[in-house]
Structures are given as structure tokens and as C-alpha cells.
Amino acid sequence: MSDYVAISNSLPLYLIVGVVLLFIALVSVYFMVRSYKAGIRIGMDKAVLRKAIISSASFTVLPSVSILLGVAALSGSLGVPAAWLRLSVIGNLQYEATVASIAAESMGKTLDSAVLNMDDLVTILLVMTVGIIWGCVFSILFLKPYSKKIRITKRSDGKKGFADWAMTAMFIGLCSAFLGSYVGRLAVYGELIPILTAIISAAVMLLFQYLIEKRGMKGLESFSLAASMLVGMASAAILSLFIGA
């Protein structure tokens, strides 16, 4: 085992991450208890509150499958503690993996534990943190006045506003960037697996969307992301046996 792998998965890092996540868990429990007491205080039935807690917990556990897959995907290069922390607080696999890869490439390396050292790990985690922290900062400073403005300027004709179109445009841009990189790797290096994996994963997601929207199978919403990731990862492994990298 290399020094990088040993240190990035060392006990001190596990303890540091454990303390951070324990604090977050305690804060969550604190607000859950406060919310429960507030419901009792305004006259809500305890049975209704318990049902809400149970249903919320079940719908939280199911989507966490995709988070667990994300931890597994990132732990090979960043170590389990770093991946566990990054995907347990804020952020998601798409952001974390993309930014980590960009940071590694900017240092002339790949996101591979065989070529990374601890300085690289610190740099990658710093870039990931600085990139994601602004949502929290701007929410603290500007969310309250922005929410008031949104309530005041909400469209009454039911049409989409600027924020809806902006989010759609950003999502399309993100997907286009990924697809562009896959097409580029195909054109330059002849690598088929990335783009085939993306196509298969997208097909699985489209199937779930069809079942959810057209067939009314709303319960599948919690499984769509995890299923598309699992099928994509499995297809990449199978394709590599026949096509190679």
C-alpha cells in the first residue's frame, strides 16, 4: 500500500470526519425535536407526526444509495474519509468528481491514487470546498431578501420565469460539457466506453422518467438516479471486457 493511500485512509482523518458528521447529525436531531414539539404545540396529531417522520426517513434512505455509490467512486482516488465527508454535507457526485478531476488535471495529473500525493489531495479538497461553499455564504447573506423578492414578483400567468429558464440552461450546459468531453475522447483517443456508458445511463433514466410520468409510478423517483448509476457502472465494466479502455 502506498503512503498516499495509507494516509488518505488513516485513523486521524476518520476521526476528524466522524466529529464533523456527528455534529451535523446532532444538529439535525435538534431541529427534528424542535419541529416535533412545534407540531404538538399547534395541535397536530401525534400519529400524523410519527407517520411524517417514518415516511421522511424512508424517502431519505432510498436516495442515499446513490450517495453511497458516489463515496465508493471517489474513495479510490481521494480516500474514504474525504469522499465520505464531501458527499455527506453539501455537494453531489457530479460536482465533486468533476471538480476533483479538473483540479488534478490542472496539476498535470489524473484522479488516480497511484500518481497523487498528499499535497495534491489538500489542493483538490481546497478547490472542491471553495467551489461549493458559496451557496452557503450567499444563502446566509442574501436568501431572505431574495425570497421576499421572489414572492413579490411571482408570475401569475403560470409561465416559467427567468430562474426556471436559467436552471434549465445551466443543466443543459453541464450535460453538453460532459458529452463534449466524451466525444472528444472518442475522436482523439478512440475511447468508446465513456460515451456508450453515458448513452446507456441516459436510456435508463429516460425509462424511469417514462414510468414515473406516463405510468404514474411515482415511487420510482427515489430509485432513478441510483439505478442509472448502477447500470452505467455495470455497463462500463462489461464493455471494458469486450472493447477495452
Protein Blocks (a to p, Z undefined) as FASTA:
>chain_A
ZZklmmmmgfklmmmmmmmmmmmmmmmmmmmmmmmmmmmmnopafklmmmmmmmmmmmmm
mmmmmmmmmmmmmmmmnojklmmmmmmmgocfklmmmmmmmmmmmnopacdfklgcfklm
mmmmmmmmmmmmmmmmmmmmmmmmmmmmmmmmpcfklpacfklmmmmmmmmmmmmmmmmm
mmmmmmmnopaklmmmmmmmmmmmmmmmmmmmmnopaklmmmmmmmmmmmmmmmmmmmmm
mnoZZ
